[in-house]
Amino acid sequence: MDRKLYLCLTLIILTVATYWPVKNHEFVNYDDPDYITANPVVRQGLTAHGVAWAFQNLHAEKTYWHPLTWISHLIDVHLFGLTPAGHHLGNLLFHTLNVVLLFWILYRMTGAVWPSAVVTALFAIHPLQVDTVAWVTERKNVLSTFLMLLGLLAYVRYAARPTIARYAWIFFLFCAALMSKPAVVTFPCLLLLLDFWPLRRIHISYFAPSSGDEQRSGVATNFPLVPLRHAILEKLPLLLLSIASCAVTLLAHRGLGMLDPSGHLPLRLRLENAVVSYARYLGKILWPDDLAVLYPHPGQWPFWEVVLSGMLLLAVTALVLRRAKFQPYLLAGWFWFLGTLIPAIGIVQVGAQSMADRFAYIPIAGIFVMIVWTVAEFTAHSPARQRLALIVAGIVVGISAGGTLHQLSHWKNSITLWQHTLRVTTNNFMAHHDLGVALRESGRLDDALPHFQAALRIRENALSHFEMGQVLERQGRTNDAITQMERSVALAPRWATGRERLAFLLTERGDVTNALAHCSELLRLAPQRTDIRIRMAVFLSANDRAAEAITHYHEALRSKPNDIAALNNLAWIFATHPEAQFRNGAEAVELAFRACTLTGWKSPTFVATLAAAQAEMRNFQQAVDLATQARTLATIAGETEAAAECEKLRLLFVTRTPFRQAATR
């Protein structure tokens, strides 16, 4: 077998073995609910409606337009349901494919087998890559990279022999990559960089190497030369795609309010953060310690840190430019790193983080190219040095694998993830908040409360007040819960969930007037919310405001004709209200019959409502039969109280007496 195939197999085994524990991990509460576990469309699996939703919905669910990523999640749910193992192994599959593709692309461009293998091995199991592989939400990262690398491979074929058909494949794969994650917009610039090295398609006189320098540049393959102008022009169609993708992404983020949540940072502070983040990424690539899923944005970095980071970046840039004639891989690797990080470096601030490990998934390869090709050049004419270099590379890869396994252990579940994040970061309100949510969901209410309090001390925010209110509610502290919910609504008056929960708590306390006021505001903000309209109708009916309740039920049924709650509740009012002006036996029968039909005649409550409607129509024998049927259904379901109520109805209807009750079911 060819040694390249042996190396590919070794890289696959190394990658899969290192990340295999991820199959036992759970979903986490950071974005996974929005993408999968609580997403009503994705939970249905692969359907025509889901595919249409993926392409048509610009904002999707709290993120940008990436329909192919949504479709991959739809397929996962279709195949594996909501069992996390299949979703995690899907990410691992794409990462493994990316490893094989990166090795093959580097080899095809340079002809250097061992340097390509070492770069790829480091890319495969560097601890900084754990976030992308272990986090199901980051399917967009591994999928877009897979498509981008296929695009690079297609470009290598095109560079060897340019044809329209080969260019069309590049264009198609780039489109697909953008539809998986817009961060790959730098692809056209990356191609131009690779034209310089290692493809050597363009000639720049200042950087033109002599024949001896060419041998030292680490390139053993030949691609036809093209004029620089031609190389730029052939990237223009791809560049137009990038511009269009940027426009759509910015529009989506602005529409969702995702830009600058940390307080609309001025451009100067965003540029300072970008400079510091570049240096921090470089540091974590070379020494991957204290890695976290979220590094909170400090707002403003100390002046000395900005200056030192800027000096480091300028020094390395000056060095690679100075050595570009003799060591062009330094320039190519460095600008690979700088360029592919630009979309996520924070100049356009999206999210509360200052940086994120997952953003370095592709940029990290540029740094490895610089290091490995430098070592390869140093050892080129000495077999002893080459053997030593391979031993050192093996040790580094082994250490990286150990670090990756350790970092991977923090991703077992939400609690382990956020506990680790709090250990290695400071002033991280999101880590406190999400750990509190995870603890609340696991029933550890007393442990959750301090984390919400800590989150609020760091940053006042509606979500933490809301979650704190949820904990207090479950502890039976309704008044304290209402206080937290009121603060949440004050901070986010357009957020429906917080206002809805506040209305419910106010009702529990008996403050129906204020509860109705909040429901009215919800309907003003979101008139399409049928569930809110029905809840408001329930409140109104329970407080002797039947006319208003009936109006809201009719509105709900106009927008959602088969809503079984609206059908049943309205039928109950028409059948049982004590005031004759609100009763309508014929309509009650029609509505209740529809509710029973839609539920397969399996709900004792709905069958009992139909019985009451028939009694209102003086069809007492049918009413008795239906009440008996409802009692039987309740008994089979083990609902003893419901069965007793149905028996009371049956006995009443035997006496040929309709049922009268003001409250809505």
N, C-alpha and C positions, 0 to 999 in steps of 0.2 A: 504493500500500500504506500502511496505517495506520502512523504512526511507532512505535507500541508494537511492532508486528510487526518493523519494522526494528531496533528496539533489542533485541528478543529474539534475532533472527538474529545481530546483532553480539555479544551476550553469549555465544551458543553458539560462534561462531567464535573469540572471544577465549579461552574456556575450553578448547576442544579444541586449538587451536593451542599454547597454553601448556603443556598437559600431554601433548601427543602423544608426546614422547620416551619416556614411560613404557612404550610398547608394546615397547621393546627391553630392558626391565629383567628381571631374574631374580626368582625367589622369594627371600626372605631367611630366615635361620635363626632369626628372632625370631617365634615363634608360628605362622608359616606351616606348619612341619611338623605341628604339632598340629591345625591347621585343615584342611590340604589334603594336602601332599606325603607325609606319613607317617601320615595318618589312614586306617586300613584300610577304614572305611565310605565315607568321601567319595571315596576312590580308585576305588570301584566305579561312580561316577556315579549318575545318577538311577534308583533302584530302589525297589520297594515296601518292601523291608527298610530302605533308607536313610531313607525318609520316616517310617516308623514309629519308627526309632531317633531321628530328630530330635525327634519329639514326646514320646517316652516317657522318654528318658534325661534326668533332671533335671540331672545334672552334666555331661552331654555329655563333651567332652574338655578338662579343665582350665579350664573357664569356666562361665558361667551358662547358664540355659535361654533359648535364642533359636532356636527351631526354624525360623523363616523364613529366618534367616541361613544355617543349615546347608543348607536346601533350595536356596538360591541357589548355594552352593558345589557341591552335588550336580549342579545344572543346568550349571554352568560345566565341571565335569569331564566330564559327558556330552557337551557340545558341543565342548570344546577339549582334552580329556584333561589332561595335566599340562604342556602348553605354556603358559608364564606370560603370553604376550601377551594371550590371550583373557580371562584373569582380571583383568589390569590394565585392559584396555579396558572390562570390566564395571564396575569402580569408577569409571572416567572417565565412563561413560554415566550412572550414577546421580548423580554430582556435577553433570553438565551438566543433568540433569533438575531437580535441586535448585536450580540457578541460575535456570532458567526459572520454576520455581514460586515462588521467593522474590520475584523481580521482579513476577510477576503478583499475588501476595498483597499486597505493599506497595502496588502501584498500586490494587488493588481496595479496600483499606482507607483510603487517603489521597487517591486521585485525583491524586497528584503524580507525574508521569512521570519527570522528570529526577532528582529525589532518589532515587526508587526504583531507577532504573537505576544510579546511582553507588554506592549501598549494595550493590547486587547485584554489580556489577563488582568491588568490593573484596572482597566475600565470595568471589567466584569464584577470584581469583588472588592472594590474600594468601599470602605464604610460610608462614604458620602452618598453612595448610590442606594442605600437601604430605603430611604423614604420613598423613592420612586417605585421600587419593587414591592415593598411590604405594604404599601398603602393602596387599596383598591381604587380610590378616587384618582390616583395618578395613572390610570389606564391611558389617559390622554397623552401622558409623557412618553410611555413606552411605545404606544401605537404610532404617534406622530414621528418618533425617532425611527421606528421600523420603516415607515413609508419614506422618510427623508433619506435614510441610508439606501433604500432601493433606488431612490432618485439619484443618489451619488453613484451607485453602481451603473445605472443607466447612463450617467454622464461620462463615466470612464469609457464605456463602449462608444459613446458618441465622439469623445475626444480622439479615440483611435481611428475612427472612420466616420466623419460627420455625415448624417443623412437626415432628411425631414422626418422619416419614420422614427428614427432613434431620438430625435429632439421631441417628438410628440410624446414619447414615453416619459421623458423627463418632465414635460409640462403636466401630464396627467398625474404622475406620482406626486409632484409638488402640490397640485390642487388637492389631492387626497390627504397629504400631510397637513395642509392648512385647515382642512375640514376635520382634522383630529385635534389640532392645537395650534392656534395662530402664532405661537412663539417661534415657529420655524421660519418666520418671514425673512431672516437673514440668509436663507439658502442661496439666493443668487450671488450675494457678496462672497459667500464661502466658496462657491464654484470659481469665482474670479481669483480668489486667494490660492486655490488649488491649481489653477492655471499657472501661477508663478512657481509654486512647488507643491507637490512633487511632479506634476504633469509636465512642467516646463514647456507649456504651449505658447507662452508670450515672452517676448524679448524686451527687457528694460536695460538700456545700456549701462546705467550706473551699477546695476546688480549683476551684469553679465559675467559669468564665471569663465575662467580659462578651462582648458580640457582637463587639467589636473584637479581643479576645483570641482568640476562636474563629477569626477569620480568620488570626491569626498562628500558630495551633497547627499549621499544615501539613495541615489536613484539609479536603478539598473534597467529601466524600461524607457522606450522612446515613443513620443507622441508627436504628431505633425505640428510644426510651428504655425501660428496664426498671428496677424497683426493685432496689436493691443486694441485698436479701434474696433476690429471685428469681434474680438473676445468680449468687449463691453456691449456692443450692439446685440450680440446673440443672447445676452442676459436680459435685454429689455422686456420681452414678453413676461418673463418670470418676475421681473421687478414690478411690473404693473399689477400682477397678481398680489405681490406683497403689499403694495400700496392700498389696493382694494381691501385686503384682509385687515390691515391696520385701521382703515376707516370704519369697517363694520365692527371691529373689536372695541374701538373707542366709543362708538355709538352705543353699543350694548352695555359697556361698563358705566357710561354716564347715565343711561336710562335706569340702571339698577342701583345707582348711588354707590358704586364700588370704588370710585376714584377718590383717593385722599381721605379715607375715613379717619385718619389720625389727626385731622384738624386742618386740612387744606394747607399742607406745607408749602412754603414759598419755594420757587425754583432753586434758589441758592442752597437751601437745606437739602433739597432732593439731590442736587449735584454733589454736595458734600457726602451724603450717604452713599451715593454711587461710588465715589472714590474710595471711601473706607470699606465698602462691601467688596470691591474688587480685591483689596488687600486681604480682607478676612477670608474670602473664598480661596485665595492663593494659600493662605496659612492653613486652612482646614484640608486642602488637598495634600499639602506636604506633611501636616501633623493633625490627623483627624481625631481631635479630642473634644469632649463636651459637645457632641452633636445633638441637635434638638430639632423637632418638627417645626418649631416656630421661634424665631428670634425677634423679640419685640422691638419696635422702632423707638429709639430714644428721643425722637423729636429733633435733637441737635447734638452732634458729636463734639467732643472737646477739640479745640482748635489745633492742639499739638498732634492729635491723632489724624486729623484731616491732612495736616502738612506732611507728616511722616508717610502716610499712605500715598499721597500724591508724589512725593519724592521717590518712593519705591517704584511706582508705576512708570514714572518718567525715566528712571535709571534703567529699568529692564527694557523699556521701549527703545531708548537710545542704544543700548547694547545690541539688541537684535537688529536694529537698522544698521549699525556699524558692521556687524558680522554677516549681514544678509548676503553679501557676495560670496563668502566662503562657507557659511553655514545657513543656507536659506531655510532649512527646516526650523530654525529658531524663530525667524520672522513668521513663517506659516503657522507654527504651533501657537505662538503668542497671540497673533491676531485671530486665530481660531477661537482661543479662549476669550479674548476681549470682545470679539464681534458677536459670537453666539450668545453671550450673556446680556447684550444690550437690551433686548425686549423685557428682561426681568430684573434689571439692575436698579430700578426704582426711580428713574427719571420721570416716568409716568407712574405715580404711586398707586398701586392696587393692593388692597389688603393692609393689615396692621403690622406686617412683618418688615424688618429692615433688609432681610435676605432670607433665603431658604435653601437647604441642601439640595432639594429636588431640582432647583434651577440650574445646578451645575452638571446635570446628567450628561449632556453632550459637550459643554465647554471643557470638562475635565480632560477629555481626550487630547486637547491641544497641548496642555502642560505635559502630559505623558509623552507626546511626540517629541517635545523639546528635550526632555531628560533622556529618553531611551536612545534617540538618534545621536545625541552628544556622546553618550557612553559607547554606542556602536562605532562611532568614528574614532574614539580614543583607543578602542581595542582592535581596530580593523586589521592591523598587521602583526598582531601578537596572539597566537593561539592560547598562550597562558593567560593573558588578560581576558580573552574571550571566555575561557572556562571560569575564571574568577567572576566575571560579570554575570554569567548565567547562574552561578551559585548564589551570588548576592541577590539577583532578580528572584530566584526561587524563594529565598528567605523573606524578601519584601512581600512577595505574593502570599506566602504563608502567614505572615503577620497581618496582612490586610484581611485575609480570610478569617483569622481569629477575631479581629476588630469588627468585621461585618457580622459574625455570629453573635458577638456581644451586643452590638447595636440592635440587631434583629430581635433579641430577647425583649427589648423594651416595647416592641410593637405587638405583644401578645393580645392586649386588649386596651380599652380606653384608659383604664385606671393605671396600668403600668406605664403607658405612654406619657400621660400627663404628670405622673409622679416623677418620672425621670426628667421630663422637661423642666419642672420646677427646681430640680436639683442642680441643673446646669445653666439656668437663666435667672435673671432677676427682673422684678417689676413686670411680670408676665401675667397681665390680667386675663388673657384668653386661656392660658393654661389653668389658672385657678378656676375660671368659670367652667371650662369643659370638664375638669376633674370633678367639680361640684355636681355637674349634670350626671356624670358617670356614677358617682356615689349615690345620688338620689335615685337613679334608675335601678341600682342594685339594692335599694332599700336602706342604705346607710345614711339616714336623714341627719343624725347628729354630727356625722363626719362631713356631710356636704355643706352644712350651713356656714362654717368658718371660711370655706373657700369662696363662697359667694360674697361674704363680707370682705375678704381680702381683695377680691376682684374689684369691688366697689371703692375700696380705699385707693386703689391704684388708678382706676378710671371709672367715673360715673357713666353707667350705660343701662339702657332699658332692659336688655336681655338678662343681666344678672339680677336686677330687681324682680323681674318676672319669675325667674327660677327660684329665687329666695322666697317669693310669695307662694310658689308651688310647694316648697318644703314646709313652710309655716302652715299652709292649708292642711297638708297631710298630718301635721302634728296637732291639728285641732285648734290652732291659733288663728281663727278666721279674721278677727279685727286686724291683727298684725299683717296677715296675708293681704288684706284689702289695702292697707297702707302701702305695701310694696308694689302692688299692682297699680295703684293710683300714681305712684312715682314713675313706674314703667310707662304708663299712658302719657304722662306729662312730658317724658323725654322723647317718646315716639308716638305722637298722636295719630299717625296714619297706619300704625301697625295693628292689623286686625286681631291677631291672636291675643295680644295683651288686653285690648279693650273687651274682647269677647269673654275672657276669663274673669275680668273685673265685673262685668255684668252678671255673670253666674254667681260670683261670691256675694255681690250685693243682694241678689235674689235670695240666697241662702240666709242672709242676715235679715231679710224682710224688707229691704229698701228697694222696693220694686220701681218706684218713681225714677230713681237714679239709674237703675238697671235698664229701664226702658229708654232713658235718655242716651245711654251708651249704645244700645242697640240701634236707635235711630241714627246716631252718628255713623255707626258701622254701615248701615244701609246707604247713607249718603255717600260714603267713601267707596263702597263696593255694592252697588245696587244689584249685581248679578249673584250675590251670595244668597242662594235659596235657603241654606241652613240657618243663616242669621234671621232671615224673614220668618222662618218657621218657629225658631226659638222666641222671637218677639211675639208672634201670635200666641204661643203657649203662655207667655207672661201676661198678655192682655186678657186672654180667656180666663186665666186663674184669678184675675182681679176684676171680674164682672164688666169687661169691656169687649163683649162678644162681637159687636159690629165691626170694630177695628180688627179684631182677630180674624174674622171671616174675610175681610178685605185682603189681609196679608196672606192668608192661605190661598185665596184665588190668584193673587199675584205670583205666589210660589209655583202653583200648578200651571200658570201660563208659561213660565220659563222652564219648568221641569214637570211635564204632565204625569209622569209615572213615579213621582216621589211618594213612596208608600206612607211616610210619616204624615205628610200633608193630606193625603187621601183619607187616611184613617181618622186623623184628628178633626178634620172638617166634617166628616161623616158623623162623628160622635156628637159634635155640636148640633148639627141638623137633626139628629135622632133623639137627643136627650135633654136639650136645653129647657129649663123650666118656663121660659117665656115663649109663647106661641109664635111671636113675630120672627124668632130666629130658627124655628124648626122648619124642616123641609124633608119630609119622609122619602119622597121619590128620589131626590138628589142624594140623600144619605145612602139609600140602597145602591144607587149607581156607583158612588164613590167607594163604599165599603166592598162591593163586589169586585171592583177593579183591584183594590188592595189585596184581597184574598187570592185573586187569580194570579197577580204578580208574584205572590209568595208561595204559590203552590198549595194553598189551603192548609198550610202547616202552622200558622200562627194562631194560637188560641185568642189572643187579644183582638186580632182583626176579624176573626169569625164571630167573636162576641159582639163586636161593633155592628156587624151585619145583622146579627140577631136583634139588637136594639133597634136598628133601622127598620127591619120587617115588623117589629112590634109597633113602631110609630105609624106604619102603614096599615095597622090592624090585621096583619097576616100572622096571627098568634101561633098557629100550628108550625109554620115555618120558623118562627122565632124560637119556639121550644126546641125544635129539632136542631137548629143551629147552636143554641146555648148548650144542648147536650153534647154536640160535636166539639164545641170549644172546651167544655169540661174534660172530655176524654183526651183531647190533645194536651191540655195542661197537666193532667194526671200522668200521661206517658212521659212527658218532659220532666216530671218531678217537681212541677211548680204548684205546690199544695195550696198556697194562698190564692193564686189565680184560679185554680180549680174550684175553691170554695166560693169565690166571687161569681164564677160562671154558674154554679149551682143556685146561688141566690137569684140570678137573672132568670134561670129556668123556672124556678118556683113562682117568681113574679109573673112571668109570661103565661104560666098555667092558669093564673087567675084572670087572664086577659087584661092585664094592666101594663101600659108602657113604662119604661124606666125614665126617671127624671133626675138629672144631675148637672150642676152648673160647671164643674171643673172639667177640663180637657184631659183626655188620656194622652 
